[in-house]
Amino acid sequence: MPSRINDIKKSKRGRPTVESEAVTVRMTHDALQNLDDWRRKQADLPGRPEAIRRLVEIGLTAKK
């Protein structure tokens, strides 16, 4: 009788695959202070990466 161990699908370890790309950005201390001040005003207190994503989205959708 064949082993059933081979029939069980094993889950992959690590982070799931996502359609994204990492971006490294240098910011002045003043810019980081402004970013931190902005994110502290948000109800859910996003981390810096999420705050940057939100601000980029706001900037890209703003009317000119």
PyMOL Python script that loads the backbone (N, CA, C, O; Angstrom):
from pymol import cmd

cmd.read_pdbstr("""\
ATOM      1  N   MET A   1       0.844  -1.166   0.000  1.00  0.00           N
ATOM      2  CA  MET A   1       0.000   0.000   0.000  1.00  0.00           C
ATOM      3  C   MET A   1       0.903   1.248   0.000  1.00  0.00           C
ATOM      4  O   MET A   1       1.825   1.333   0.812  1.00  0.00           O
ATOM      5  N   PRO A   2       0.647   2.235  -0.915  1.00  0.00           N
ATOM      6  CA  PRO A   2       1.497   3.431  -0.982  1.00  0.00           C
ATOM      7  C   PRO A   2       1.300   4.333   0.224  1.00  0.00           C
ATOM      8  O   PRO A   2       0.234   4.366   0.838  1.00  0.00           O
ATOM      9  N   SER A   3       2.349   5.056   0.539  1.00  0.00           N
ATOM     10  CA  SER A   3       2.312   5.952   1.680  1.00  0.00           C
ATOM     11  C   SER A   3       1.438   7.171   1.378  1.00  0.00           C
ATOM     12  O   SER A   3       1.475   7.691   0.263  1.00  0.00           O
ATOM     13  N   ARG A   4       0.664   7.626   2.340  1.00  0.00           N
ATOM     14  CA  ARG A   4      -0.195   8.786   2.173  1.00  0.00           C
ATOM     15  C   ARG A   4       0.562  10.088   2.424  1.00  0.00           C
ATOM     16  O   ARG A   4       0.038  11.171   2.159  1.00  0.00           O
ATOM     17  N   ILE A   5       1.776   9.992   2.928  1.00  0.00           N
ATOM     18  CA  ILE A   5       2.572  11.186   3.211  1.00  0.00           C
ATOM     19  C   ILE A   5       2.805  11.984   1.933  1.00  0.00           C
ATOM     20  O   ILE A   5       2.783  13.214   1.963  1.00  0.00           O
ATOM     21  N   ASN A   6       3.024  11.316   0.831  1.00  0.00           N
ATOM     22  CA  ASN A   6       3.279  11.994  -0.438  1.00  0.00           C
ATOM     23  C   ASN A   6       2.035  12.693  -0.975  1.00  0.00           C
ATOM     24  O   ASN A   6       2.154  13.594  -1.804  1.00  0.00           O
ATOM     25  N   ASP A   7       0.859  12.304  -0.529  1.00  0.00           N
ATOM     26  CA  ASP A   7      -0.390  12.895  -1.006  1.00  0.00           C
ATOM     27  C   ASP A   7      -0.721  14.210  -0.308  1.00  0.00           C
ATOM     28  O   ASP A   7      -1.565  14.964  -0.794  1.00  0.00           O
ATOM     29  N   ILE A   8      -0.084  14.499   0.809  1.00  0.00           N
ATOM     30  CA  ILE A   8      -0.373  15.704   1.573  1.00  0.00           C
ATOM     31  C   ILE A   8       0.437  16.858   1.000  1.00  0.00           C
ATOM     32  O   ILE A   8       1.655  16.759   0.852  1.00  0.00           O
ATOM     33  N   LYS A   9      -0.254  17.963   0.675  1.00  0.00           N
ATOM     34  CA  LYS A   9       0.450  19.135   0.154  1.00  0.00           C
ATOM     35  C   LYS A   9       1.063  19.894   1.320  1.00  0.00           C
ATOM     36  O   LYS A   9       0.397  20.183   2.315  1.00  0.00           O
ATOM     37  N   LYS A  10       2.321  20.204   1.180  1.00  0.00           N
ATOM     38  CA  LYS A  10       3.015  20.955   2.213  1.00  0.00           C
ATOM     39  C   LYS A  10       2.923  22.434   1.886  1.00  0.00           C
ATOM     40  O   LYS A  10       3.070  22.838   0.732  1.00  0.00           O
ATOM     41  N   SER A  11       2.677  23.244   2.918  1.00  0.00           N
ATOM     42  CA  SER A  11       2.637  24.682   2.697  1.00  0.00           C
ATOM     43  C   SER A  11       4.066  25.205   2.601  1.00  0.00           C
ATOM     44  O   SER A  11       4.976  24.704   3.261  1.00  0.00           O
ATOM     45  N   LYS A  12       4.238  26.223   1.763  1.00  0.00           N
ATOM     46  CA  LYS A  12       5.563  26.808   1.605  1.00  0.00           C
ATOM     47  C   LYS A  12       5.858  27.699   2.794  1.00  0.00           C
ATOM     48  O   LYS A  12       4.952  28.303   3.368  1.00  0.00           O
ATOM     49  N   ARG A  13       7.115  27.780   3.158  1.00  0.00           N
ATOM     50  CA  ARG A  13       7.540  28.634   4.260  1.00  0.00           C
ATOM     51  C   ARG A  13       7.831  30.030   3.743  1.00  0.00           C
ATOM     52  O   ARG A  13       8.066  30.232   2.552  1.00  0.00           O
ATOM     53  N   GLY A  14       7.811  30.976   4.643  1.00  0.00           N
ATOM     54  CA  GLY A  14       8.192  32.333   4.294  1.00  0.00           C
ATOM     55  C   GLY A  14       6.996  33.194   3.900  1.00  0.00           C
ATOM     56  O   GLY A  14       5.839  32.800   4.046  1.00  0.00           O
ATOM     57  N   ARG A  15       7.318  34.380   3.396  1.00  0.00           N
ATOM     58  CA  ARG A  15       6.286  35.338   3.028  1.00  0.00           C
ATOM     59  C   ARG A  15       5.613  34.922   1.730  1.00  0.00           C
ATOM     60  O   ARG A  15       6.257  34.349   0.851  1.00  0.00           O
ATOM     61  N   PRO A  16       4.327  35.204   1.604  1.00  0.00           N
ATOM     62  CA  PRO A  16       3.652  34.892   0.345  1.00  0.00           C
ATOM     63  C   PRO A  16       4.137  35.823  -0.771  1.00  0.00           C
ATOM     64  O   PRO A  16       4.578  36.942  -0.509  1.00  0.00           O
ATOM     65  N   THR A  17       4.052  35.359  -1.985  1.00  0.00           N
ATOM     66  CA  THR A  17       4.452  36.144  -3.138  1.00  0.00           C
ATOM     67  C   THR A  17       3.456  37.273  -3.364  1.00  0.00           C
ATOM     68  O   THR A  17       2.245  37.064  -3.299  1.00  0.00           O
ATOM     69  N   VAL A  18       3.966  38.461  -3.628  1.00  0.00           N
ATOM     70  CA  VAL A  18       3.102  39.607  -3.919  1.00  0.00           C
ATOM     71  C   VAL A  18       3.641  40.325  -5.152  1.00  0.00           C
ATOM     72  O   VAL A  18       4.830  40.246  -5.462  1.00  0.00           O
ATOM     73  N   GLU A  19       2.758  41.018  -5.843  1.00  0.00           N
ATOM     74  CA  GLU A  19       3.146  41.802  -7.005  1.00  0.00           C
ATOM     75  C   GLU A  19       3.605  43.165  -6.522  1.00  0.00           C
ATOM     76  O   GLU A  19       2.825  44.116  -6.534  1.00  0.00           O
ATOM     77  N   SER A  20       4.839  43.276  -6.102  1.00  0.00           N
ATOM     78  CA  SER A  20       5.368  44.538  -5.615  1.00  0.00           C
ATOM     79  C   SER A  20       6.880  44.557  -5.768  1.00  0.00           C
ATOM     80  O   SER A  20       7.504  43.551  -6.107  1.00  0.00           O
ATOM     81  N   GLU A  21       7.446  45.714  -5.511  1.00  0.00           N
ATOM     82  CA  GLU A  21       8.883  45.877  -5.596  1.00  0.00           C
ATOM     83  C   GLU A  21       9.328  46.789  -4.463  1.00  0.00           C
ATOM     84  O   GLU A  21       8.689  47.808  -4.197  1.00  0.00           O
ATOM     85  N   ALA A  22      10.401  46.438  -3.804  1.00  0.00           N
ATOM     86  CA  ALA A  22      10.920  47.242  -2.704  1.00  0.00           C
ATOM     87  C   ALA A  22      11.588  48.499  -3.256  1.00  0.00           C
ATOM     88  O   ALA A  22      12.252  48.461  -4.292  1.00  0.00           O
ATOM     89  N   VAL A  23      11.400  49.617  -2.544  1.00  0.00           N
ATOM     90  CA  VAL A  23      12.006  50.887  -2.923  1.00  0.00           C
ATOM     91  C   VAL A  23      12.679  51.463  -1.686  1.00  0.00           C
ATOM     92  O   VAL A  23      12.056  51.585  -0.632  1.00  0.00           O
ATOM     93  N   THR A  24      13.951  51.814  -1.820  1.00  0.00           N
ATOM     94  CA  THR A  24      14.679  52.424  -0.721  1.00  0.00           C
ATOM     95  C   THR A  24      14.735  53.926  -0.958  1.00  0.00           C
ATOM     96  O   THR A  24      15.093  54.379  -2.045  1.00  0.00           O
ATOM     97  N   VAL A  25      14.381  54.691   0.063  1.00  0.00           N
ATOM     98  CA  VAL A  25      14.331  56.149  -0.067  1.00  0.00           C
ATOM     99  C   VAL A  25      15.076  56.778   1.103  1.00  0.00           C
ATOM    100  O   VAL A  25      14.888  56.377   2.251  1.00  0.00           O
ATOM    101  N   ARG A  26      15.916  57.756   0.813  1.00  0.00           N
ATOM    102  CA  ARG A  26      16.563  58.537   1.868  1.00  0.00           C
ATOM    103  C   ARG A  26      15.732  59.790   2.079  1.00  0.00           C
ATOM    104  O   ARG A  26      15.288  60.427   1.124  1.00  0.00           O
ATOM    105  N   MET A  27      15.528  60.136   3.345  1.00  0.00           N
ATOM    106  CA  MET A  27      14.759  61.327   3.677  1.00  0.00           C
ATOM    107  C   MET A  27      15.509  62.127   4.734  1.00  0.00           C
ATOM    108  O   MET A  27      16.190  61.563   5.590  1.00  0.00           O
ATOM    109  N   THR A  28      15.375  63.439   4.663  1.00  0.00           N
ATOM    110  CA  THR A  28      16.007  64.290   5.672  1.00  0.00           C
ATOM    111  C   THR A  28      15.319  64.073   7.019  1.00  0.00           C
ATOM    112  O   THR A  28      14.212  63.538   7.082  1.00  0.00           O
ATOM    113  N   HIS A  29      15.974  64.486   8.072  1.00  0.00           N
ATOM    114  CA  HIS A  29      15.376  64.367   9.406  1.00  0.00           C
ATOM    115  C   HIS A  29      14.092  65.194   9.496  1.00  0.00           C
ATOM    116  O   HIS A  29      13.122  64.779  10.130  1.00  0.00           O
ATOM    117  N   ASP A  30      14.094  66.361   8.859  1.00  0.00           N
ATOM    118  CA  ASP A  30      12.888  67.200   8.869  1.00  0.00           C
ATOM    119  C   ASP A  30      11.728  66.514   8.151  1.00  0.00           C
ATOM    120  O   ASP A  30      10.591  66.555   8.622  1.00  0.00           O
ATOM    121  N   ALA A  31      12.015  65.884   7.009  1.00  0.00           N
ATOM    122  CA  ALA A  31      10.970  65.180   6.260  1.00  0.00           C
ATOM    123  C   ALA A  31      10.431  64.005   7.070  1.00  0.00           C
ATOM    124  O   ALA A  31       9.226  63.753   7.072  1.00  0.00           O
ATOM    125  N   LEU A  32      11.315  63.287   7.755  1.00  0.00           N
ATOM    126  CA  LEU A  32      10.864  62.165   8.594  1.00  0.00           C
ATOM    127  C   LEU A  32      10.030  62.659   9.770  1.00  0.00           C
ATOM    128  O   LEU A  32       9.057  62.014  10.161  1.00  0.00           O
ATOM    129  N   GLN A  33      10.409  63.796  10.330  1.00  0.00           N
ATOM    130  CA  GLN A  33       9.622  64.363  11.431  1.00  0.00           C
ATOM    131  C   GLN A  33       8.226  64.732  10.945  1.00  0.00           C
ATOM    132  O   GLN A  33       7.238  64.474  11.632  1.00  0.00           O
ATOM    133  N   ASN A  34       8.142  65.342   9.747  1.00  0.00           N
ATOM    134  CA  ASN A  34       6.840  65.683   9.170  1.00  0.00           C
ATOM    135  C   ASN A  34       6.016  64.430   8.889  1.00  0.00           C
ATOM    136  O   ASN A  34       4.808  64.407   9.126  1.00  0.00           O
ATOM    137  N   LEU A  35       6.676  63.388   8.383  1.00  0.00           N
ATOM    138  CA  LEU A  35       5.999  62.122   8.118  1.00  0.00           C
ATOM    139  C   LEU A  35       5.457  61.528   9.416  1.00  0.00           C
ATOM    140  O   LEU A  35       4.303  61.103   9.476  1.00  0.00           O
ATOM    141  N   ASP A  36       6.289  61.499  10.450  1.00  0.00           N
ATOM    142  CA  ASP A  36       5.858  60.947  11.739  1.00  0.00           C
ATOM    143  C   ASP A  36       4.734  61.762  12.356  1.00  0.00           C
ATOM    144  O   ASP A  36       3.816  61.204  12.957  1.00  0.00           O
ATOM    145  N   ASP A  37       4.802  63.095  12.208  1.00  0.00           N
ATOM    146  CA  ASP A  37       3.717  63.944  12.714  1.00  0.00           C
ATOM    147  C   ASP A  37       2.418  63.626  11.989  1.00  0.00           C
ATOM    148  O   ASP A  37       1.364  63.535  12.618  1.00  0.00           O
ATOM    149  N   TRP A  38       2.482  63.454  10.665  1.00  0.00           N
ATOM    150  CA  TRP A  38       1.285  63.154   9.869  1.00  0.00           C
ATOM    151  C   TRP A  38       0.690  61.804  10.262  1.00  0.00           C
ATOM    152  O   TRP A  38      -0.521  61.681  10.444  1.00  0.00           O
ATOM    153  N   ARG A  39       1.550  60.794  10.392  1.00  0.00           N
ATOM    154  CA  ARG A  39       1.010  59.457  10.672  1.00  0.00           C
ATOM    155  C   ARG A  39       0.433  59.348  12.077  1.00  0.00           C
ATOM    156  O   ARG A  39      -0.477  58.550  12.303  1.00  0.00           O
ATOM    157  N   ARG A  40       0.948  60.142  13.040  1.00  0.00           N
ATOM    158  CA  ARG A  40       0.387  60.113  14.398  1.00  0.00           C
ATOM    159  C   ARG A  40      -1.025  60.690  14.435  1.00  0.00           C
ATOM    160  O   ARG A  40      -1.790  60.400  15.354  1.00  0.00           O
ATOM    161  N   LYS A  41      -1.372  61.504  13.442  1.00  0.00           N
ATOM    162  CA  LYS A  41      -2.721  62.073  13.366  1.00  0.00           C
ATOM    163  C   LYS A  41      -3.732  61.094  12.768  1.00  0.00           C
ATOM    164  O   LYS A  41      -4.936  61.346  12.813  1.00  0.00           O
ATOM    165  N   GLN A  42      -3.251  59.974  12.207  1.00  0.00           N
ATOM    166  CA  GLN A  42      -4.132  58.984  11.601  1.00  0.00           C
ATOM    167  C   GLN A  42      -4.715  58.084  12.696  1.00  0.00           C
ATOM    168  O   GLN A  42      -4.040  57.737  13.665  1.00  0.00           O
ATOM    169  N   ALA A  43      -5.964  57.724  12.516  1.00  0.00           N
ATOM    170  CA  ALA A  43      -6.672  56.933  13.536  1.00  0.00           C
ATOM    171  C   ALA A  43      -5.998  55.588  13.819  1.00  0.00           C
ATOM    172  O   ALA A  43      -5.989  55.126  14.960  1.00  0.00           O
ATOM    173  N   ASP A  44      -5.437  54.964  12.789  1.00  0.00           N
ATOM    174  CA  ASP A  44      -4.858  53.629  12.975  1.00  0.00           C
ATOM    175  C   ASP A  44      -3.337  53.635  13.133  1.00  0.00           C
ATOM    176  O   ASP A  44      -2.726  52.566  13.167  1.00  0.00           O
ATOM    177  N   LEU A  45      -2.713  54.807  13.231  1.00  0.00           N
ATOM    178  CA  LEU A  45      -1.264  54.970  13.381  1.00  0.00           C
ATOM    179  C   LEU A  45      -0.489  54.012  12.472  1.00  0.00           C
ATOM    180  O   LEU A  45       0.089  53.031  12.940  1.00  0.00           O
ATOM    181  N   PRO A  46      -0.484  54.307  11.170  1.00  0.00           N
ATOM    182  CA  PRO A  46       0.259  53.434  10.252  1.00  0.00           C
ATOM    183  C   PRO A  46       1.763  53.538  10.492  1.00  0.00           C
ATOM    184  O   PRO A  46       2.255  54.542  11.008  1.00  0.00           O
ATOM    185  N   GLY A  47       2.477  52.496  10.114  1.00  0.00           N
ATOM    186  CA  GLY A  47       3.932  52.548  10.167  1.00  0.00           C
ATOM    187  C   GLY A  47       4.444  53.470   9.073  1.00  0.00           C
ATOM    188  O   GLY A  47       3.676  53.925   8.224  1.00  0.00           O
ATOM    189  N   ARG A  48       5.722  53.739   9.094  1.00  0.00           N
ATOM    190  CA  ARG A  48       6.289  54.634   8.081  1.00  0.00           C
ATOM    191  C   ARG A  48       6.048  54.151   6.649  1.00  0.00           C
ATOM    192  O   ARG A  48       5.645  54.952   5.805  1.00  0.00           O
ATOM    193  N   PRO A  49       6.281  52.863   6.344  1.00  0.00           N
ATOM    194  CA  PRO A  49       6.046  52.423   4.962  1.00  0.00           C
ATOM    195  C   PRO A  49       4.601  52.635   4.514  1.00  0.00           C
ATOM    196  O   PRO A  49       4.362  53.101   3.400  1.00  0.00           O
ATOM    197  N   GLU A  50       3.647  52.301   5.364  1.00  0.00           N
ATOM    198  CA  GLU A  50       2.237  52.482   5.013  1.00  0.00           C
ATOM    199  C   GLU A  50       1.897  53.962   4.881  1.00  0.00           C
ATOM    200  O   GLU A  50       1.137  54.343   3.991  1.00  0.00           O
ATOM    201  N   ALA A  51       2.448  54.796   5.751  1.00  0.00           N
ATOM    202  CA  ALA A  51       2.208  56.237   5.665  1.00  0.00           C
ATOM    203  C   ALA A  51       2.737  56.784   4.341  1.00  0.00           C
ATOM    204  O   ALA A  51       2.079  57.604   3.701  1.00  0.00           O
ATOM    205  N   ILE A  52       3.911  56.338   3.932  1.00  0.00           N
ATOM    206  CA  ILE A  52       4.473  56.786   2.660  1.00  0.00           C
ATOM    207  C   ILE A  52       3.593  56.342   1.506  1.00  0.00           C
ATOM    208  O   ILE A  52       3.338  57.121   0.588  1.00  0.00           O
ATOM    209  N   ARG A  53       3.116  55.079   1.538  1.00  0.00           N
ATOM    210  CA  ARG A  53       2.217  54.596   0.478  1.00  0.00           C
ATOM    211  C   ARG A  53       0.963  55.450   0.400  1.00  0.00           C
ATOM    212  O   ARG A  53       0.529  55.822  -0.690  1.00  0.00           O
ATOM    213  N   ARG A  54       0.376  55.763   1.553  1.00  0.00           N
ATOM    214  CA  ARG A  54      -0.847  56.577   1.573  1.00  0.00           C
ATOM    215  C   ARG A  54      -0.597  57.981   1.034  1.00  0.00           C
ATOM    216  O   ARG A  54      -1.391  58.499   0.249  1.00  0.00           O
ATOM    217  N   LEU A  55       0.501  58.592   1.453  1.00  0.00           N
ATOM    218  CA  LEU A  55       0.791  59.947   0.999  1.00  0.00           C
ATOM    219  C   LEU A  55       1.102  59.986  -0.493  1.00  0.00           C
ATOM    220  O   LEU A  55       0.728  60.940  -1.176  1.00  0.00           O
ATOM    221  N   VAL A  56       1.775  58.972  -1.003  1.00  0.00           N
ATOM    222  CA  VAL A  56       2.020  58.907  -2.442  1.00  0.00           C
ATOM    223  C   VAL A  56       0.689  58.795  -3.188  1.00  0.00           C
ATOM    224  O   VAL A  56       0.479  59.471  -4.195  1.00  0.00           O
ATOM    225  N   GLU A  57      -0.193  57.954  -2.697  1.00  0.00           N
ATOM    226  CA  GLU A  57      -1.518  57.796  -3.333  1.00  0.00           C
ATOM    227  C   GLU A  57      -2.288  59.113  -3.299  1.00  0.00           C
ATOM    228  O   GLU A  57      -2.906  59.496  -4.293  1.00  0.00           O
ATOM    229  N   ILE A  58      -2.255  59.797  -2.179  1.00  0.00           N
ATOM    230  CA  ILE A  58      -2.933  61.112  -2.061  1.00  0.00           C
ATOM    231  C   ILE A  58      -2.338  62.080  -3.082  1.00  0.00           C
ATOM    232  O   ILE A  58      -3.073  62.779  -3.781  1.00  0.00           O
ATOM    233  N   GLY A  59      -1.030  62.118  -3.166  1.00  0.00           N
ATOM    234  CA  GLY A  59      -0.369  63.016  -4.102  1.00  0.00           C
ATOM    235  C   GLY A  59      -0.684  62.707  -5.550  1.00  0.00           C
ATOM    236  O   GLY A  59      -0.853  63.616  -6.363  1.00  0.00           O
ATOM    237  N   LEU A  60      -0.764  61.422  -5.876  1.00  0.00           N
ATOM    238  CA  LEU A  60      -1.025  61.017  -7.263  1.00  0.00           C
ATOM    239  C   LEU A  60      -2.472  61.261  -7.668  1.00  0.00           C
ATOM    240  O   LEU A  60      -2.756  61.456  -8.850  1.00  0.00           O
ATOM    241  N   THR A  61      -3.386  61.253  -6.712  1.00  0.00           N
ATOM    242  CA  THR A  61      -4.806  61.430  -7.050  1.00  0.00           C
ATOM    243  C   THR A  61      -5.277  62.868  -6.847  1.00  0.00           C
ATOM    244  O   THR A  61      -6.426  63.186  -7.154  1.00  0.00           O
ATOM    245  N   ALA A  62      -4.410  63.737  -6.338  1.00  0.00           N
ATOM    246  CA  ALA A  62      -4.797  65.134  -6.101  1.00  0.00           C
ATOM    247  C   ALA A  62      -5.083  65.826  -7.426  1.00  0.00           C
ATOM    248  O   ALA A  62      -4.413  65.583  -8.429  1.00  0.00           O
ATOM    249  N   LYS A  63      -6.090  66.693  -7.412  1.00  0.00           N
ATOM    250  CA  LYS A  63      -6.406  67.479  -8.611  1.00  0.00           C
ATOM    251  C   LYS A  63      -5.365  68.561  -8.769  1.00  0.00           C
ATOM    252  O   LYS A  63      -4.899  69.144  -7.790  1.00  0.00           O
ATOM    253  N   LYS A  64      -5.007  68.822 -10.010  1.00  0.00           N
ATOM    254  CA  LYS A  64      -3.998  69.852 -10.281  1.00  0.00           C
ATOM    255  C   LYS A  64      -4.646  71.198 -10.459  1.00  0.00           C
ATOM    256  O   LYS A  64      -3.955  72.189 -10.694  1.00  0.00           O
TER     257      LYS A  64
END
""", "prot")
cmd.dss("prot")
cmd.show_as("cartoon", "prot")
cmd.util.cbc("prot")
cmd.orient("prot")
